[in-house]
Amino acid sequence: MSDLTSLEAEILAQISAAADEAALEAVRVAALGKKGSVSERLAGLGKLAPDERKAAGAAINAVKEAVAGALAARKETLKAEALKARLERETVDITLPVRAAAVNEGRVHPIAQVVDELTAIFADMGFSIAEGPDIETDEYNFTLLNFPEGHPAREMHDTFFFNPKPDGSRRLLRTHTSPVQVRTMLTQKPPIRVIIPGRTYRCDSDQTHTPMFHQVEGLVIDRGSHIGHLKWILEEFCKTFFEVPNVKMRFRPSFFPFTEPSMEVDIQCSRKGGEIRFGEGTDWLEILGCGMVHPNVIRNCGLDPDEYQGFAWGMGIDRIAMLKYGMNDLRAFFDADTRWIKHYGFRPLDLPTLFGGLSG
């Protein structure tokens, strides 16, 4: 009996010392497995006399039950300790702020937002979008638009020219989006109603000018188009874009090679406290140029100016974005400063709509 007592004490000590479930399983196999120390004792009962067998069997089974109970208790203890360690290892500090979702963290650049606003406004008026290449030929950028040879806009200080080809011709970065007007008239039959947003390039850089900037132009070609239609479109656009109930506009004579007559357009505004507000006040601010498409341009595009006439207008997207959203330096648009884009940018899902509000 003293031998069984020692065996039990030894096994229980091993159970208590087991550091994890794998070590505990090794103790179980050594004690209660097929060739375990307790199992071998039970297997040897057949060699004892009947009287001794009964007493020895009861003692060995008592040890077996004590070992099984200790194993179960230790297993539960080890599971609890493992769970506690895991919780401590994977704990979440609920005092930290929740990370913002990517859709809330990202921002849409004001230029992209304003292009979407322009698209929503003019699409409601029945206009479609036209696009063209940034790298243009002299013919599309100047000649077909009625720029005579020697016009200042052809000079190096205005235009980014590429190196001459062997035949002497040079490609260039378009100085306006007007070449797309030509491409549209050459490929589409009237009536034509398009707007043309895109990048343009000129040799200029200061607080209100950058070498690369964005323009949007509009073009209407039809048999009955006239200046009255042009004025109505521009007035409706300004009211909707600047989100004011009324605007007062002033059309001043000007000159553009591709329109005749040509006009600069001013919009009534108020300048108080460094803020510009439209639809009120006594000041005026120039926002765009426009005019009736020159008959030479219509003729250059294969249309009969005696049958078709039209009008066009153009404005700087960067400029109207600055006016609407209170930005005072155009260069910041291209600085890639995350602080600026977080302040002036728009949430990705705040899509401009006429019924929901352009600027949210």
C-alpha positions in Angstrom: 0.0 0.0 0.0 2.9 2.4 0.8 4.0 1.8 -2.8 0.7 2.9 -4.2 0.7 6.0 -1.9 4.1 7.0 -3.2 3.0 6.4 -6.8 -0.1 8.5 -6.3 1.9 11.3 -4.7 4.5 11.3 -7.5 1.8 11.4 -10.3 -0.1 14.2 -8.5 3.1 16.2 -8.2 3.8 15.7 -11.9 0.2 16.9 -12.7 0.6 20.0 -10.6 4.0 20.8 -12.3 2.6 20.4 -15.8 3.0 23.9 -17.5 0.7 23.4 -20.4 -1.8 20.9 -21.9 0.8 19.1 -23.8 2.9 18.4 -20.7 -0.3 17.4 -18.9 -1.2 14.9 -21.7 2.3 13.4 -21.3 1.6 12.8 -17.6 -1.8 11.2 -18.4 -0.3 8.8 -20.9 2.5 7.9 -18.5 0.0 7.1 -15.7 -3.2 6.0 -17.3 -2.1 5.0 -20.8 -2.0 1.4 -22.1 1.5 1.0 -20.7 1.1 3.6 -17.9 2.2 3.0 -14.3 -1.4 2.8 -12.9 -2.6 0.7 -15.9 0.2 -1.8 -15.4 -0.8 -2.3 -11.7 -4.3 -3.0 -12.8 -3.1 -5.5 -15.4 -1.1 -7.3 -12.7 -4.1 -8.1 -10.5 -4.6 -11.4 -12.3 -1.4 -12.8 -10.7 -2.7 -12.2 -7.1 -4.7 -14.5 -5.0 -8.4 -13.9 -4.9 -8.4 -12.4 -1.5 -5.5 -10.1 -2.2 -6.9 -9.2 -5.7 -10.0 -7.6 -4.2 -8.2 -5.3 -1.8 -5.5 -4.4 -4.3 -8.0 -3.7 -7.0 -9.9 -1.3 -4.8 -6.7 0.6 -3.8 -5.4 0.8 -7.4 -8.9 2.1 -8.7 -8.8 4.7 -5.9 -5.4 5.9 -7.2 -6.7 5.9 -10.8 -9.8 8.0 -9.8 -7.6 10.4 -7.9 -5.2 10.8 -10.8 -8.1 11.3 -13.3 -9.7 13.9 -11.1 -6.4 15.8 -10.7 -5.9 15.6 -14.5 -9.3 17.1 -15.2 -8.9 19.9 -12.6 -5.4 20.8 -13.9 -6.7 20.8 -17.4 -9.4 23.3 -16.5 -6.8 25.4 -14.7 -4.5 25.4 -17.7 -7.3 26.4 -20.0 -8.3 29.3 -17.8 -4.6 30.5 -17.6 -4.3 30.2 -21.4 -7.4 32.3 -21.9 -6.3 34.9 -19.5 -2.9 35.2 -21.2 -4.5 35.5 -24.6 -6.9 38.2 -23.4 -3.9 40.1 -21.9 -1.9 39.7 -25.1 -4.8 40.7 -27.4 -6.3 43.4 -25.3 -7.8 46.5 -26.9 -7.3 49.9 -25.3 -10.8 51.3 -25.5 -9.5 54.7 -24.4 -7.8 55.1 -27.9 -9.8 56.9 -30.6 -11.4 54.7 -33.3 -9.5 54.7 -36.6 -11.3 56.5 -39.3 -12.5 54.4 -42.2 -10.7 54.9 -45.5 -13.9 56.3 -47.1 -14.0 59.0 -44.3 -10.2 59.7 -44.4 -9.7 60.2 -48.1 -10.6 63.5 -49.8 -11.6 64.5 -53.3 -9.5 67.4 -54.7 -11.5 70.7 -55.2 -10.7 70.7 -58.9 -12.2 67.2 -59.3 -15.2 68.3 -57.2 -15.8 71.4 -59.3 -15.6 69.4 -62.6 -18.3 67.2 -61.2 -20.4 70.2 -60.3 -19.9 71.7 -63.8 -20.9 68.3 -65.3 -24.1 68.1 -63.2 -25.1 71.7 -64.1 -24.6 71.5 -67.8 -25.8 67.9 -68.1 -29.1 69.2 -66.8 -29.1 71.7 -69.6 -28.6 69.0 -72.2 -24.8 69.3 -72.7 -22.5 66.3 -73.1 -18.8 66.1 -72.3 -16.1 66.3 -75.0 -12.4 65.6 -74.5 -9.2 65.8 -76.5 -5.4 65.3 -76.3 -3.2 67.6 -74.2 -0.5 67.5 -76.9 -1.7 69.3 -79.9 -0.7 70.5 -83.4 -0.3 74.1 -84.3 -3.2 73.6 -86.8 -5.7 72.6 -84.1 -4.4 74.9 -81.4 -4.1 78.0 -83.5 -4.7 77.9 -87.3 -8.2 76.4 -87.4 -9.2 78.7 -84.5 -8.5 81.8 -86.7 -5.2 82.7 -85.0 -3.3 84.6 -87.8 0.5 84.0 -88.2 2.5 86.2 -85.9 -0.2 86.4 -83.2 1.4 86.9 -79.7 -0.2 83.6 -78.4 2.1 81.7 -80.8 5.2 83.1 -79.2 7.5 81.1 -77.0 6.7 83.1 -73.8 3.0 81.8 -74.0 3.3 78.3 -75.4 5.3 75.2 -74.5 6.6 73.9 -77.8 8.2 70.5 -78.4 11.4 70.3 -80.4 10.9 70.7 -84.2 10.4 67.6 -86.3 12.6 67.1 -89.4 10.0 68.9 -91.5 10.1 71.9 -89.2 6.6 71.4 -87.6 6.3 71.4 -83.9 3.8 69.9 -81.5 2.9 71.8 -78.4 1.0 71.6 -75.1 -2.4 73.0 -75.7 -2.8 76.6 -74.4 -6.6 76.2 -74.1 -9.3 73.6 -74.5 -10.5 75.2 -77.7 -8.9 72.6 -80.0 -11.5 70.2 -78.8 -14.2 72.5 -80.2 -12.6 72.1 -83.6 -12.3 68.3 -83.2 -15.9 68.1 -82.2 -17.1 70.2 -85.1 -15.0 68.1 -87.5 -16.5 64.8 -86.2 -20.1 65.6 -85.2 -23.0 67.0 -87.1 -25.0 69.9 -85.6 -26.8 70.5 -83.4 -23.7 70.4 -81.0 -23.9 71.1 -77.3 -20.8 70.2 -75.4 -18.6 71.3 -72.5 -14.9 70.7 -72.5 -13.1 70.4 -69.1 -9.4 69.7 -69.2 -5.8 70.7 -68.5 -4.1 73.5 -70.3 -0.6 74.8 -70.3 1.1 78.3 -70.5 4.4 79.7 -69.5 3.2 81.6 -66.4 3.5 81.2 -62.6 2.5 83.4 -59.7 -0.2 83.5 -57.0 -3.1 83.3 -59.6 -1.3 81.6 -62.5 0.4 78.2 -62.8 2.1 76.6 -65.8 -0.6 73.9 -65.8 -4.1 74.8 -65.0 -7.7 73.7 -65.8 -10.3 75.2 -68.1 -13.8 74.4 -69.1 -15.3 75.6 -72.4 -18.7 75.3 -73.8 -19.8 75.1 -77.4 -23.2 75.3 -79.1 -23.6 75.0 -82.9 -27.0 75.1 -84.4 -29.1 76.9 -87.0 -30.9 79.3 -84.6 -28.3 79.9 -81.9 -27.9 83.5 -80.7 -26.5 85.7 -78.0 -29.7 85.5 -76.0 -29.3 81.8 -75.6 -25.7 82.4 -74.5 -26.6 84.9 -71.8 -29.3 82.7 -70.4 -27.0 79.7 -70.1 -24.3 81.7 -68.4 -26.8 83.3 -66.0 -28.3 80.0 -65.1 -24.9 78.5 -64.6 -23.7 81.2 -62.3 -26.8 81.1 -60.2 -26.6 77.3 -59.8 -22.8 77.1 -59.3 -22.5 79.9 -56.8 -25.8 78.8 -55.2 -27.5 82.2 -55.2 -31.1 83.0 -56.2 -30.1 85.9 -58.6 -27.1 87.2 -60.4 -26.4 90.3 -62.3 -23.9 90.0 -65.2 -22.2 92.6 -67.3 -21.0 91.8 -70.8 -18.1 94.0 -72.1 -16.7 94.0 -75.6 -13.4 92.2 -76.0 -11.4 90.3 -78.6 -10.7 86.6 -79.2 -9.6 85.4 -82.6 -12.1 82.6 -82.6 -15.3 84.6 -81.7 -17.0 87.6 -83.2 -18.4 89.5 -81.4 -16.3 88.7 -78.3 -17.2 89.6 -74.7 -15.7 89.5 -71.2 -18.3 88.7 -68.6 -18.3 90.3 -65.1 -20.6 89.2 -62.2 -21.9 91.4 -59.5 -20.4 90.8 -56.1 -19.7 92.2 -52.7 -16.2 92.4 -51.2 -16.4 92.8 -47.4 -14.0 91.5 -44.8 -11.9 89.7 -47.4 -14.9 87.6 -48.5 -16.5 87.7 -51.9 -20.2 87.1 -52.1 -22.1 86.9 -55.4 -25.6 88.1 -56.2 -25.2 91.2 -54.0 -23.1 94.4 -53.5 -21.9 97.0 -56.0 -18.5 95.5 -57.1 -17.8 93.6 -60.3 -15.6 90.6 -60.9 -14.5 89.2 -64.3 -15.1 85.4 -64.4 -15.1 84.3 -68.1 -14.9 85.2 -71.8 -17.4 84.3 -74.5 -18.8 85.2 -77.9 -20.3 84.0 -81.1 -18.1 81.5 -83.0 -16.2 83.2 -85.7 -17.5 82.4 -89.2 -13.9 81.5 -90.2 -13.8 78.8 -87.5 -17.1 77.3 -88.6 -15.9 77.3 -92.2 -12.5 75.8 -91.2 -14.4 72.9 -89.6 -16.3 72.1 -92.8 -19.6 73.8 -91.9 -21.4 76.6 -93.8 -21.5 79.7 -91.6 -24.5 81.0 -93.6 -26.4 77.9 -92.4 -24.9 77.3 -88.9 -23.9 79.7 -86.2 -23.0 79.2 -82.6 -21.5 80.5 -79.4 -18.7 79.5 -77.0 -17.4 80.4 -73.6 -14.5 79.6 -71.5 -13.4 80.0 -67.9 -10.7 78.8 -65.5 -11.9 75.9 -63.3 -9.2 76.7 -60.8 -10.3 80.3 -60.6 -14.0 79.6 -60.0 -13.0 77.0 -57.4 -11.0 79.6 -55.6 -13.9 82.1 -55.8 -16.5 79.7 -54.6 -14.5 78.0 -51.8 -12.4 80.9 -50.5 -8.9 79.9 -51.6 -6.4 82.7 -52.1 -3.4 81.0 -53.7 -3.6 78.9 -56.8 -0.2 77.3 -56.2 -1.6 75.4 -53.2 -3.7 73.4 -55.5 -0.6 71.5 -56.7 1.5 71.4 -53.5 0.3 67.9 -52.4 0.0 69.2 -48.8 -2.3 66.8 -46.9 -3.3 69.5 -44.4 -4.6 71.6 -47.3 -6.5 68.8 -49.0 -8.0 67.7 -45.6 -9.3 71.3 -45.1 -10.5 72.1 -48.6 -11.1 68.6 -50.0 -14.5 66.8 -50.2 -15.6 63.5 -48.9 -15.6 60.8 -51.6 -19.3 60.0 -51.3 -20.4 63.7 -51.3 -21.3 63.7 -55.0 -22.7 67.0 -56.3 -26.3 66.9 -57.5 -28.7 69.6 -58.4 -31.5 68.3 -56.1 -29.1 67.5 -53.2 -26.9 70.6 -53.3 -23.7 71.0 -55.3 -21.4 71.7 -52.3 -23.2 69.4 -49.8 
